[in-house]
Every structure is written in structure tokens, then in C-alpha cells.
């Protein structure tokens, strides 16, 4: 049975290295093989799919999607780029250090789920590739978990094993004595060595560049022509009247695009918006109305209704800041020959409640249409504005409309924040609090936060499911039975006992190195928590038999359990960045091997000094 177990393990690793099949398929093949050979029963084989870690990972992807959809990712990414300037090495240090520090207090998976979207966005923005940044984030989070007692499960397992054996456990920040030097070394490694070893994979997760997109629209549709913002002064006859009372569209040939109410009595200082004013919209003193029309018509409107002209930002920024936000966006559509819209008459600037969109501008034969009212022809392109939800639904309502670009991608890159943004952030903070203070298990904390994000509409359920990396989830769930099989067959125990007995008789340093190497070997293919559980009693037994302090050996177990740098299946974080970075098995081996050797060398030097034998 042991030889059969080793054969399946070797074949599984070989298939991962070969790269012919996707990681989730390889993991499923391995899982089914363990069942068919009788090593595991059905319950053990499928146990990974009910494992709390797997459920937690899926929930964390939803939380990460919530942070991205509500503007925090775009805003943080912009800050990262500002701090880094045009320096790729600076950005590399920022994201790696950020992952390390955050993972000292948040789970490694939570850290990567939070930082992965903004790392991708920042990488593209600064002119590099996500594959050059995501692996450092994963490795940085694994290392940063060594900063505190609760940073990663192996730390807790090692400390509890000492207490159960009658020794004093580790204090909350004691791990930082070795964790901080290792994190700094990881930063230096990726800054000067690792970055050169990372692949240049061109993935398809490039975020939409809003500025560039808006600039193209301005050129194609002349959106900036006749675009003004006007303020209703205190003597204006518009005050306390409705738009339908004045027939501005008919009398002045002016379209009202948006209304911004400067003062709200209920919440002083909070602005209220009428994104799509209708005839029943009431006008008040100090309202700001965004309009589109000929210059002469605007001048006549200002004089007649005592309106003030407000200065505009550069038109790209103006459109970005005033016509696009977390709720409302813009996109470009093309009318096909068979569309029911062909031959119909529409007014530019009108808001169509039936479709939930506003027709801002039109172009025909690559030339902007100046007419206020047009008859639609096949091939016409329109610039439309509406809620992101209505834009998504437009294709379902009209199958012969082609939506250009990626409205969903643009929505994720809007930097403005709203109430849902703060709900999503509060959900993340709540998860962190629940985890740090151990109020509920980590998986439950993640589910609670993900549930809040879904129930409050921060992310529509359909988008939430799209945001989950199912390849990563299935791969991790299918590989958990491998760890169970290694322990059930006694394979891991036999290998561990033989290595410890052989090295322990020579010198404590060799025993320490053996514990480290064996633990890190297991951690490449087994969950780090399972690895720590397996190795902790063996390390304590070996130390006691030689009358040595078990503390340095338990520290070595905790460190090496977090050094799964050689495979994408060693840790959840490695698996999470695999698809997004376009990594293959050999990428982890190439980048991770030097870092693992450095960690091993530093640990062999520092651990005996800080925790003497």
C-alpha cells in the first residue's frame, strides 16, 4: 500500500510538472486514483469538497470581488502606482511588503484575495505584467504569516504542541524574531533576483483604461461639443418647479443629462444625484445641472433662467468624474442589420426608461452625428449611459446589438466610492476582527462577510460566481485527500521517523536541518496545517530523546511549513495566483528553489541563536 501511495504521489507531481492538463484536472485524477486503488474510502476521497478551507477560499474570492467592484481596488491601485511612480521594482517591493505585513494579522488567503485584484491593476498600469508581481504577493503572504502567533495555522499548531507536551508556548510576536528577517530577505530576493526569474506571461486580465477609453469616445463622438455644467442661482425661476414645466428640450434644444443637488437637509454635506432626470424632477436653488446643447442655446438658457456657468475640468476628467461612478457607467454599442431599432426615430440625450439607458451621442460611418433627432440605420454606433446593471442587460434585451469593450471591466476600474464601497470595506474589516479575536472559525467569518456583500448588492450574485477562480478551488479540494492518504498509509510517518533517527544521532544542527527539509518537502504537496500536525509530535519526541529544548525544532516546523515555494499546490495562496499570473509548475520551481535555500540557510543560522538547544 505504501509503494502504491508513493507511485500515485510521483505520478501526480509528474503530471503537474508536465503541464499537459490543467491543475484541477490533475488533482481530480489523483483524487479518483486514491479511491480506485482502495487507499481512501468515498467519504475520505470527497472530504476536500466539504473542507472549511475550501469554502473559505471561495468566500474570499467573493470578498475580493466586492472590494474590486466597489472602487477600492481601483483607488488602492492608483495609490500604489503613485507611490511607485514608473518604477517596477518599487511596485514589486510595495506589493510584497504589503502582503507580508497584512498576512501577519489576516489569513494568508484573505491577504492574497484582497491584494490580487489591485496588484493586477497596478502591474498593467505601470507597464509590467501581473506574472511579475503575483508570485511575490503569494510568497510574501506566506512569509508574513510568520510575524505573529495567529499569522498562519502552523504557528498555532507548533505553540499548542509545546503546551500540550508540558513546555511554554510562544508569545504573540515571538515568531517575528525570525519572521521579520525572513520577510526582509524575501523582499531583497524578489527585488534583485526573483524578479528576473519570473515569467513574462501575457494574461487576458488587463483592466480597462478608463482615460484612454473616454479619450477615444471624445474623438469618435465629439462628446465634448456642447457639454456644460450650470448652477441654479437664487433668483432663478426654475427653483421649486419641475422640468416638464419648461419644455427645455423643445424650446431651447438642450438635453439635461444629470442633476447634482448641492445641499440635502437630512444629511448635510452629502450630495444627491439625479443621474437621469425625468419630467417630474423638481429643481432647487444651488442645483448643478449637466447639459448638452449648442453654445447659443446655452447662452440663451443662462440668461433666461439666471444660471451660472461652472468651470470644467479637462473633458476626460470631467466625464470620468461626473458621468461615471459605481452605479452608472457608459459604453459603446453597434446596431446590427437585424436589430428592431433600425428605422426608428430617437432623440440624442433622451433617457429611455424601458431600456434603462440614456442615448448620449451617435456616429455613422465613423463620423459623429450632429442632428438632435436621428433615424437609426444598420451599422450606427451609439454612446450610451445607464446603470451598469442595465448595460449588462441590454444585450439580453436586444440580441442584435453589439456592446464594444468591457463594461464590467470598466466598472471595476471606477475610482469613486459610494455607500456600497464602505459596506464592502466594513465586511472585510469585520472578517479580520472575527478572525483575529477567534470569535468564529475563519471559514464562518469569511462566509459572513461574503454574505453581507451579496445581500447588500455590493456584487450581484452572477458576478460573484464569475469572480471565483473555480480552477483553484477545485484543485485545492481535490488535493486535500492526498494529505489524508499519506498519513493514513503511514508513508509520511515511516519517512519522518527514519530521517529523524538517522540525523539526530550526529548533531542537533543536522537534526534541525532534517526537520526543516522534511517538513518543507511535505508542505510542497500537503496542506501546511496537516504538515505541521504531522511533524510537531515527531520533532518534540526527537528533541526529548536527545535532552534538547523542543522550541528551536518547533520554530523550524512552523517556518518550513510556510515555505511551500516549489509547487502551486503547496499552499492556497500559490494556487490562487496561478491562473491570474498564467504560471506553470516549473515557474514555481524556478523562482521558489533559490528562495527556499536562502530561507533554509538563514534559519539554520538564526534559530539556534534565538532559541538555543
C-alpha positions, 0 to 999 in steps of 0.5 A: 500500500505504501509503494502504491501511495508513493507511485500515485504521489510521483505520478501526480507531481509528474503530471503537474510538472508536465503541464499537459492538463490543467491543475484541477484536472490533475488533482481530480485524477489523483483524487479518483486514483486514491479511491480506485486503488482502495487507499481512501474510502468515498467519504475520505476521497470527497472530504476536500469538497466539504473542507472549511478551507475550501469554502473559505477560499471561495468566500474570499474570492467573493470578498475580493470581488466586492472590494474590486467592484466597489472602487477600492481596488481601483483607488488602492491601485492608483495609490500604489502606482503613485507611490511607485511612480514608473518604477517596477521594482518599487511596485514589486517591493510595495506589493510584497511588503504589503502582503507580508505585513497584512498576512501577519494579522489576516489569513494568508488567503484573505491577504492574497484575495484582497491584494490580487485584484489591485496588484493586477491593476497596478502591474498593467498600469505601470507597464509590467505584467501581473506574472511579475508581481503575483508570485511575490504577493503569494510568497510574501503572504506566506512569509508574513504569516510568520510575524505573529502567533495567529499569522498562519495555522502552523504557528498555532499548531507548533505553540499548542504542541509545546503546551500540550507536551508540558513546555511554554508556548510562544508569545504573540510576536515571538515568531517575528524574531525570525519572521521579520528577517525572513520577510526582509530577505524575501523582499531583497530576493524578489527585488534583485533576483526573483524578479528576473526569474519570473515569467513574462506571461501575457494574461487576458486580465488587463483592466480597462483604461478608463482615460484612454477609453473616454479619450477615444469616445471624445474623438469618435463622438465629439462628446465634448461639443456642447457639454456644460455644467450650470448652477441654479442661482437664487433668483432663478425661476426654475427653483421649486418647479419641475422640468416638464414645466419648461419644455427645455428640450423643445424650446431651447434644444438642450438635453439635461443629462444629470442633476447634482443637488448641492445641499440635502437637509437630512444629511448635510454635506452629502450630495444627491444625484439625479443621474437621469432626470425625468419630467417630474424632477423638481429643481432647487436653488444651488442645483448643478445641472449637466447639459448638452446643447449648442453654445447659443442655446446655452447662452440663451438658457443662462440668461433666461433662467439666471444660471451660472456657468461652472468651470470644467475640468479637462473633458476626460476628467470631467466625464470620468468624474461626473458621468461615471461612478459605481452605479452608472457607467457608459459604453459603446454599442453597434446596431446590427442589420437585424436589430428592431431599432433600425428605422426608428426615430430617437432623440440624442440625450433622451433617457429611455426608461424601458431600456434603462439607458440614456442615448448620449451621442451617435456616429455613422460611418465613423463620423459623429452625428450632429442632428438632435433627432436621428433615424437609426440605420444598420451599422450606427454606433451609439454612446450610451449611459445607464446603470451598469446593471442595465448595460449588462442587460441590454444585450439580453434585451436586444440580441442584435446589438453589439456592446464594444469593450468591457463594461464590467471591466470598466466598472471595476476600474471606477475610482469613486466610492459610494455607500456600497464601497464602505459596506464592502470595506466594513465586511472585510474589516469585520472578517479580520476582527472575527478572525483575529479575536477567534470569535468564529472559525475563519471559514464562518467569518469569511462566509459572513462577510461574503454574505453581507456583500451579496445581500447588500448588492455590493456584487450581484450574485452572477458576478460573484460566481464569475469572480471565483477562480473555480480552477483553484478551488477545485484543485485545492479540494481535490488535493486535500485527500492526498494529505489524508492518504499519506498519513493514513498509509503511514508513508509520511510517518515511516519517512519522518521517523527514519530521517529523524533517527538517522540525523539526530544521532550526529548533531542537533544542527543536522537534526534541525536541518532534517526537520526543516527539509522534511517538513518543507518537502511535505508542505510542497504537496500537503496542506501546511496545517496537516504538515505541521500536525504531522511533524510537531509530535515527531520533532518534540519526541526527537528533541526529548530523546536527545535532552534538547529544548523542543522550541528551536525544532518547533520554530523550524516546523512552523517556518518550513511549513510556510515555505511551500515555494516549489509547487502551486499546490503547496499552499492556497495562496500559490494556487490562487495566483496561478491562473491570474499570473498564467504560471506553470509548475516549473515557474514555481520551481524556478523562482521558489528553489533559490528562495527556499535555500536562502530561507533554509540557510538563514534559519539554520543560522538564526534559530539556534541563536534565538532559541538555543538547544 
